[in-house]
Amino acid sequence: MEAFLVATGIVALAEMGDKTQLLSLVLAARFRKPWPIVLGIFAATVVNHALAGAVGAWVTSFLGPTVLRWILGLSFIAMAVWMLIPDKLDEDEAPRSVSKFGVFGTTLVAFFLAEMGDKTQIATVMLAARFMHDYLWVVIGTTLGMMLANAPVVWLGERIVRKVPIKLVHSISAVIFLVLGVAALIGWGA
């Protein structure tokens, strides 16, 4: 249960103001069809995070516990710093028009590609490495975290984005990642 709760909380916070959340806003404004957008986000996230979690679990099979602890600790601390750098959606990442696959397919492809190498994907890799025996719970938790952050944006759009103090959310996320990094380095919870 710890893996699920940590994964959900970290990803929900990390996603606030992230480029994929901005992409959700762009998709909602462009297509105005929330259900296919939310389903596309869900499908893309499940596949992306399942792959990321598999990478995290695979990496743990090759590294000894000491090396893994140091890599995870330093990675979580790096994520803490990265959380303080604001994201923006690059123009070339925004979908230009609906493809032949419709709103769902366009969302699926755009969201999957935007999530590649993103904070939440890297966090999923690290969480799966940290909670190597709870891979499924990590993927379920990170997927839920993504949905908690993105689905409301699709339905409520800019009203939410304007009211949420993104800088505060990013600071809280940075502190959580920092605590996880220090805990990993000193061996807490190992």
N, C-alpha and C positions, 0 to 999 in steps of 0.2 A: 504494500500500500504506500510505503514511503516513496518508492520510485515513481508511482503514478502521481502522487500529490506534488512532489518536487518538480517533476517534468511539466505538469499542468501549470503550476504557478510561475515557473521560470519562463516558459515559452509565452504564456499570456502576457506577462510583463515585458518581455524582450520584444514582443511583436508590436507593442504600442509605438506608433510613429515610424515603424519599419517600412521599407519600400514595398513589401508585399501588402501591408495594410493600406498604403497609398494606392497600390494597384487595385485593391478591392474597391476603394473609393472611386477610382477612374472607371472601373468596369460598371459599377452601379450607376454612375452618372451617364455613361455612354449608352448602356443597354436598357436600363430601367426594368430589368427582369430579375428580381432578387433570387427566386428559387433556383434557376439554372446556374446562376453565379455562385451561390452558396454550395450547391452540389458539386460544381466544378472545383471550387476551392477545397472542399472535403476530399474529393477523389485525388486531386493532385497532392494534397498534404499526406494522405495515407501512403501513397506510393513513395513519395519523396522521403518521408520520415521512416518508412519501413526499410528503405535502402540505406539511409543514414544510420539507423539503428543497427542494421546488419554489419555495416562497416565498423561501428564502434565495438560490437561484440566480437567481430573477427580480429580486430587489432588486439584485444585483450588476450586472445589465445596465443599470441606470439611474444608478448612482453611479460616480463616477470613483474611481480607485485610492486617492487621498489621503483622500477623504471616507469611503470604505469602510474603510480602515485605521483611521481614528479611531473610527468607529462600532463596528467589531469590537473594537478594543482596549478601549474604554470598556464595551462590553457584556460582554466576558469578565471585566473587573474587577468589574462589577456582579454577575455570576454568582458570582464568588468570595465576595462579601459575602453573597449570597442563600444560598449553600451553608451558611453558618454559622447560618442561621435554621431551627430544626427544623420539620418538616412534621407535620401531624396530619390524620387523615381526618375530615372533617365528617360528622355523622350523616346529613345529607341526600344525601351522595354514596354512601353504602353501599347496595347493593341490598337492598330490603325482602324480596322473594321471587322465585322463579323466574317469569319471564314465560312467555308462550305460546311463546317461542323457545327455551326450555330453558336449561340451564346455559351452553352455548356462546354463545347469543344474549344472555343476560343479561350474561355476562362481556364480550363484544364491545362492547356499548353502554356499560356502566358504565366499562370501562377506557378506551374512546375518549373519552368525555366527561370523565373524571377527568384525562386527559392533556392536555386543551386548556389552553393557557397555562401548563403545568407546566414546571419547570426543564428537563427532558429534551427537551421539544418546542422550547423556546426555544434550547437548546443545539444542537439539530438545525438550526434555521434559521441560527444563527451559523456552525456548522461547514460547512454547505452554501455559505454565502457565502464563507467562508475558503478552502475547497477547491472552488471553483466548477467546475473541470473534472473533479472526481471525485464528482459528485452521487450516483451509484449506490453508490459505495463508502461514502459517508457514511451513506446510508440503511441499507445492509446492516450497517454497523458499529454505528450507533445501535440498530438492531433487535436485533442480537446482544447488545449491552450490556444492553438491557432484559430480554432473555430470561435472560442470565446472572444478573441480579439478582432476577428474579421467579419463574422456574421452580422454583429450589430452595425458595423460600418456600412455594410451593403444595404441594410434596411433603414438606418437612421442617418447615414452619410455625414455630411459636414457638421451637423448639429453636435454630434458626439466629439468629433475631432477638435472643434473650437472650445469645448467645455473641459476636456481632459488636459491637465497640465503635463504635457509630454516630458518636459525636462524633469519634473519630479518623479514620474514613472521610470524614466531612464536612470535616474540617480538611485532609486530603490532597487532596480534590477542590477545595477553595478555593485551595490553593497551586497546583494545576495550572491552574485558570482564571486565577489572578493572573499566572502565568508566561506563559500564552498571551496575556493582555491586554497585558502589558508588551512582549512580543515583537512583537505586532501594532503597537503604538504606535511602537516604534523601527524597525520595518521588517524584522525578522528573518524569514527564510523567504519573503519576498515575491517 
